[in-house]
Amino acid sequence: MEWKLGWYHSCDDYRALPFTFTEITEVIQATVNLSGDQLRLGLSNQYGVSELVFQKVEISLDEKFHVKQSITFNGMTQARIAKGTTLKSDPAYLKIKAGMQLYVKLSSNVTQTYADFCCTYDTTLTNASFVRSYVGMPHFYHSMNARRGWFCLNEIDILTDSEPVLINVTGDSLVEMGQISTSLTEALYYMNPEKIVVVNTGVSGERLLANAPTDEPIYRTFGQSLLQKAPVEVRKLQPTLTIAFVGANDLLLPLLSEEAKKQIITLEQFQQGIEHLKRIMAEHDSHLILGTILPFRLGHGSVPHTQMYADAMARRLEINCYLRSLPETLDCSCLVEDTTQELKTLYDFGDHIHLNKRGGQKIAMALRNTIEKKVVLKRLHDKKYN
């Protein structure tokens, strides 16, 4: 029996737009694809300005917590997470079956500021809600078109004898929002109980080449470039497969941010970045799947339709032509764009940039077929017989 990562959702850096509450109770729903009799939680305060304290941390198998269990940390019922660190709980005994939904409740009655923020739009497998009360009980809302956020909880480990393949879906908001990653996870978990764990490390606004601009608070939440983040992620998670959706913000942000205007990328720079990403994954024996850059269109009120805008639209086509030449690439854009190379209304979240659930499912099914034929089943066979 070994501790295996059963659920993971990386926290965004919200130091530029932190949340301060006098009291809070948050509940997070997590779906695990492993079975076991023990679990432990991982809490994050990497970006906080001070120590965070949760007076109560509880787990349950029902969202109303009719039957619950307290979690301890170094033998204490309080979770105290030092500034700039993460914290693992003591093991808790709870019988879990693959595909089961687990609920975690964190409660604090002291005024404090939270900067480690996670979110999802697709609430099928992961969901969250919070109230500004220590004794309150949040109610889950199930939707695909509104952000559901939570703080600090980023990891659940399961003590198991399974040897799952880990898949890291990473990149920008197309990943973080969950329409692609959750649809893929649903399909893979249904067909492969105990055998696969999918984690989400997407960050809204993330770019391949450049770190977050600093000229607006919201831009500062966009995090490190994928090239800076990827080596840390792959060493920590050790994924058999990394799926990356990135590149759109390298083109979009220079149209919106004054600082990013100085970071307009060329095709050659993008190619060099992708080659660098491929080397990172190869060095850590993580198979890589890349998605082409999906269609995007900014409204006339968002940015003047200048030559700079037209150049960005043309560069997407140029980069996608290059990406299609790579064996690592799945041509996702052709699945969801129309004959004018814009996002089909059928798959549009409503902003002409992001996918709705149907669009996410369309790409997820293509990914699933690629994974099962070329990557995961072979690795599973190798693990079983070698």
N, C-alpha and C positions, 0 to 999 in steps of 0.2 A: 504494500500500500504506500502510495506517495501523494504528496500535495500537488494537485494540478490546478491550473487556472481554469475556473469554470465560467467566469463572467468578468469582463473588463471593459471599461469605458473611460478613456483618458479625459482628464479635467482640462478645461480651457483656463488661460490666464486672464482673469478679470480684475487685475489690480487697477486698471484705468477706469473701470465702471463697477466698483465693489457694491455688495449688498450689506446693509447694516440692519439688524433686527434686535429688539429687546428680548424677544422670545421667539422660538421657532419649533415646530414639529414637522418633519418631512418624512414621507414614506416613498420608498423606491421599490418598484416591481422589477425583478430580474428573472430571466428564464435561463436555466442551466441545462446542458446536454450530457451531464455526467451523473452517475449514481454513487452514493456513499453514505456513511453514517456520521461524518464529522465535516464541519466547515469552519472557515475563519474569514473575517472581513478585513479589507484594506481601506483605510481612510487617508485622505490627502489634505495637506495644508502647505503645499509647496509654494504657493503664491501669497499666502496670508501675511498680514502686517503684524500679527501677534499670535500667541497661543490660542487655539480654539478648544472649547470644552463642551462636550455633550454629556449631560448628567445621566441620560438614559440612552442605551442602544439596545434595540430588541429585534428579534426575528420571529416570523410566523409563516405558516403555509396558507393563511387566509388573509385577505386584504383588510379585514376589519379587526384583526388581532384578537379574536375571541380566545384563541389559545396562543400564548406567546412565550418566549424564552429570553431572558436577559443575557446580553453578551458582556464579557469582562475583558479588561485590558490589563495585563500584568497583575491579575487577581482583583482588580478594582472595577466597580460598576461604571465609574466615570471614564470617559475617553478623553484624554488630554493630548492634543496633537501640537507638538512644538512648531513654531514658525519655521517654514522652509523644509519640513520633513513629511514623511508618511508614517502611518502607524498600523501595525497588524494586531488583530484581536487574539485572545486566547482561543483554542479550539472549542467549538460548541457541538454537542451531540444532537443531531437531527437527521432522521432518515430521509434521504432525498433520492428521487428517481429521475432518470433522464427525461427531459421535456417538462419537468415540473416548474411552476412559478413560485419563486421565493420572495418574501416581502421583508424589507428592512426598514425600521423606524428609528430615527435619530431625533432627540429632543434636547433643547437647551433653554435655560431660563435666565441667562445672563446676556447683557448687551454685548454683541461682538460683530465683527465685520468678516464677511465671507468673500473670498476671491477665487476659490477653486470651484469652477462652475461647469456642470455637464448639462446636456439637453438632448432631446429627441423630438421629432415631429411624428414619426410612425410609432404608435403606442402599442403595437401588437405584442411585442415581446418584452420591451423595456418601457416603463411608464414611471411617472413621478408626480407628486403633488406636495405642497407644503402650506401650512397656515402659520400666522404670526401669533401663536399661542403655545405655551408649554403643555397645556392639558387638552388641546384641541386634537381632532382627528381629521386629517385631510381626506378629501373625496377624490377618487380618480376620475378623470375625464378621458374618454377614448375618442381620438380623432386623428386626422392625418394632416391638418392644416393649421395647427397652432403649436407653438413651442411649449414643451413641458420640461421644466428645469429642476435641478437639484444640486446640492452642494456636498463635496468632500468624499462621498462613497464612490470608489472607482474600481474596486476589485473584490471578487468572491472566489476563494479557493475551496476545493473539495478534496477530501482524503479518499482516494479511489485506487482500484487496481487497473483502471482503464489506461490505455496509452493513446490518447487522442492526438490527431493532427490539429495544429493550431493555424488558423487563417487570420491574418491581420488585414482588415480593410481600412485604408488610410487615404488621406488627401484633404479635400476642402469640404464645403458645405453639402455637396452632393452625397458625401459619406456621412457627415455628422447628423444630417437631418433624418437619415435612416431609411428613406424610401428604397434605396438600392440594397444597403447592407442588411436591413431587416428582412426584406423579401428573399434575399439569398440565404440568410440564416434559416428562415422558415423551411425552405426547400431542402437544404442540406441536413438539418436536424431531423426532419421527418423521415428521410431516407437512410440516415446514418446515426442512429442513437448510440451514444457512448464513444463514437469514433471521431467526431469533429467538434472543435470549439471555434467559434467565430468571434473576434473582438473588433471593436470600433475605436479607431484613434483619429478620426477626422476632426478637423478644426475649420470652422467657418472662416473664409477669407484667406486660407493658407495658400502660399505660392510655392512653386518648385525652387526658384532661385533666390528670392529676396525675403528677408524677415519683414515683420509687420511694419507699416509706416507709423510714424509717431505724431503726425500733424493733427489727428482727431482721436478722441478717446476710443471710439468704436473701432478704429483701425488698429489700435494697440492690442486689441484682443485677438488679432489674427495670428499671433504666435510666430514661431520660428519657421523658416523655410523647410520644406520637406527634406532637402539635402542635409540640413543641420539636425533635424529631428530624427531622421531615419536610422542613423547609426545607433542612437540611444535606444530607440524602440526595438530594433532587431536584436540587440544584445540582451535586453530585458525580457522580451516576449519569446524569442527564438521561434518565430513562425516558420512552418514548413512552406507556407505560401503567403506572399504579400500582394495585395491588389491595390493599385494606386490610381485614383482619379484626381489629377492635378494639372494645372496649366491655364485654366480659364481666368484665374485671378491675376496671373502674370500679364494677361492682356487687358483685363477689365480695370484693375486698380489705377494704372496710369491715366485712365480717363476720368477718375474721380478724385484722386489724392494729389495734392501739389508735390508732396515728397516723392510719390511713386512716378510722377512724370519724368523724373530723372533716371528711371529704371526700366525704360522701354526695352524689351528684349528683341534680339534678332533670332532668326531660325538657327544660326550657328550656335548661339549661346544656349538655346533650348536643347539642341542636340547634345552639346557638351554636358548639360545638366542631366539628361536622361542617361548618357553613358556613365556618368558618375554614380547615379542611382543604381544602375545595373551592377556596377562593381561592388557597391556596398552590399547588395543582396547576395551576390555570388560569393563574397568573402565569408558570409554567414550561412551559406547553404540554404538560402530562402528563395524558392522559385518566385518569379515576378510576372504578374499580369498587369499590363497598362491599358487604360481606356483612352480612346481618342477624346478630344475636347468637344463637349457638346455645344450645340448652337446656343447663342445668347443674343439678346437684343435689349438695349437700354431705351427707356421711354424718352421722348423729346424733352421732358421736363428734368430728366436726370443729367443729361450731358449734351452739349451742342453737337450736332451731327457734322463734325468737321472732318478734314482729311485724316486727322489722327484717329478718329473713330473708324473711318473706312479702312484705314491701314490695319487696325486691330482685327476687324472682321476678316480681312484678306489674309492676315497672318495665321488666323485659326485654320483656314483651309490649307495653307502652306505647311504648317506644323503637322496637321493630320495626315497629309500626304507622306510626310517623313515617318510618322508613327506607324502608318499602315505597312511600311516596308520592314518593320521589325517583327520577328517571330513572337515576341512577348505581347504584342498588341491584339486586343479584341476591339473591333471597330464598332463601338457603341453608338457613335453619332449617327451612323447610317440607319440604326434601328428606330430612332426617334425624331429624325428631321424630315421635312417635307421636300418637295422638288425645288423649292427656292432656298433650301439649306437653312431653314429656320425651324425652331422647335414646333412639332405638330401640336395643335390645340388639344388633341386627345391626351397628350402626355404632359401638358404645361401645368405647373403648379399655380400659375396665374401671374407670374412676374416675368415671363419669357426667358428665364434663366434656369430655374430649378424644375425638377421633375415632381409630378404628383405620384400617388401610389401606383397607378397603372403604368406610368413610365418606368418607375423603379422596378416593377415586376418584369417588364419587358427586358430590361438589361440584366436583371438577376437571373432570368431563365437562360439567357445566352451564356452568362458566366458559369452557371451551374453545369451546363453541358460541357463547357471547356474544362472546368475543374475535374469533373468526374471522368472524362475521357483521357485527359492528358497528365493530370497532376496527382490528385489526392488518392485515387484508387491505386495507382502505381506505388505511391509512398506507403499506403496501408499494407499492400502486399509485401513490400520490402521489409516493413517493421515486423510483419508476422513470421516471415520465413528466414530472416537474417539474424 
